[in-house]
Amino acid sequence: MALSFEEFRSSLLHADSRQELGIQLSDAEAQQVHADPQASRTWYDYWVTISQQATPGAAATAATAAGVTAETVAFGGHDFAQTGTFVGASPAYGGMPTASASGATDGDGKKSRVGLWVALSIVGALLLIAIIVVVFAFSTARHWTKVDVPEKPETFHSEEYETGLYLVADDGVSPCYVDQDWTDCIAAMEAQYAAGCADVELVPAAVTLCAQHRTEIDRMIAADSEGSVVASLGDFGHLTRTPEMATREVSNEDYEPAVTHEAVCYLGFLGECE
């Protein structure tokens, strides 16, 4: 099998290709050889030499001629001893790491990755817990109305006012006098009635009093005759009318509603809680 140097180097990166070429290197070792052009050239020369030999003895002779002895390359294991010509031929390569060194390198990498995953897992768990707490807080939040300034109740004061009805009082002193012309006495009684009872709405007691005066006047009119005079005075006197007054409660117009706002309480202790 004839391979160019570059094809040989590329084959080092594939385990199946190395097996077919008879190159016993681990993946890590093959990658280090591939990364070092001088080491790759030494292995290529070695492979070319042994691939052209038909017997084990000749192969050993050829390997010695190429600067790689059986002790130099341990095909059955991972150790790669740098002795003789091979070391001198590839100083930049510096030899393959031993099994213990390679294991330590892989172990450190694995430990770093494990530590990273642990840290990420802890951070993820904390974020998940925080999200759960926030969702629970909002779903169980209690909304209530908080009073910032209490309500100021309305106050009242008392005041008197006219009801629209009228009171009528009779002083008991007749507007007439003895020997007065009967017709003139009737006129005096009519004047008192008009001043006290006419054209207004009266309270019940005044209605009764005015009705009595009206009846008396009508009687006197019926008894009137030419030349009649007043012989005696009755109980009907002067009438006085006054508006009826009452008391009521009037607002001072000082009511002020409470000043409030909507408050929210989370988890029983965050935000505005009662």
KAMONOR-V526099 format. One record per backbone hydrogen bond with DSSP energy under -0.5 kcal/mol. NH is the residue of the N-H (numbers start at 0). CO is the residue of the C=O. Records with the same first field share a line. If there is no record, write none. Layout:
# KAMONOR-V526099
NH=CO, CO
This chain:
# KAMONOR-V526099
2=0
7=3
8=4
9=5
10=6
11=7, 8
12=9
13=10
17=13
18=14
19=15
20=16
21=17, 18
22=17
23=21
24=22
29=25
30=26
31=27
32=28
33=29
34=30
35=31, 32
36=34
39=35
40=36
41=37
42=38
43=39
44=40
45=41
46=42
47=43
48=44
49=45
50=46
51=47, 48
52=49
58=54
59=55
60=56
61=57
62=58
63=59
64=60
65=61
66=63
67=62
72=68
73=71, 78
74=72
76=73
80=71
82=80
85=66, 82
86=82
87=83
88=84
89=85
90=87
92=89
93=89
101=97
102=98
103=99
104=100
105=101
106=102
107=103
108=104
109=105
110=106
111=107
112=108
113=109
114=110
115=111
116=112
117=113
118=114
119=115
120=116
121=117
122=118
123=119
124=120
125=121
126=122
127=123
128=124
129=125
130=126
131=127
132=128
133=129
134=130
135=131
136=132
137=133
138=134
139=135
140=137
141=264
142=140
143=262
145=143, 260
147=145, 258
148=258
151=255
152=150
156=249
158=247
160=245
162=243
165=200
166=241
168=239
170=168, 237
173=171
178=229
179=176
181=227
184=180
185=181
186=182
187=183
188=184
189=185
190=186
191=187
192=188
193=189
194=190
195=191
196=192
197=192, 193
199=196
201=199
202=165
206=202
207=203
208=204
209=205
210=206
211=207
212=208
213=209
214=210
215=211
216=212
217=213
218=214
219=215
220=216
221=217
222=218
223=219, 220
227=224
229=179
230=228
236=234
237=172
239=168
241=166
243=164
245=160
247=158
249=156, 247
251=154
255=151
258=148
259=257
260=145
262=143, 260
264=141
265=269
268=265
269=265
271=263
272=270
